[in-house]
């Protein structure tokens, strides 16, 4: 599943909980502070939606436009992707 700033790849893991992997490379944001901010926002959103996302191994990949986006827009984008995954 894709969105303007993020992509999600997922696979069923047949476990009662979901696992999260994050890919935010140096090409996305040169400074570690920005990369860590992106990861922190994604993890926070994942914890909020984790009860609905049971049984998946999820990898979130950040795109290059992700470093300039505001926290609110990034959070809205990842929340939309979680909702799409829940409906899958």
Buried (B, 14 or more C-beta within 10 A) or exposed (E): EEBEBBBBEBEEBEEEEBEBEBEBEEEBBEEEEBBEBBBEBBBEBBEEBEEEBEEBBBBBBBBEEBBEBEEEEBBBBBEEBBEEBEEE
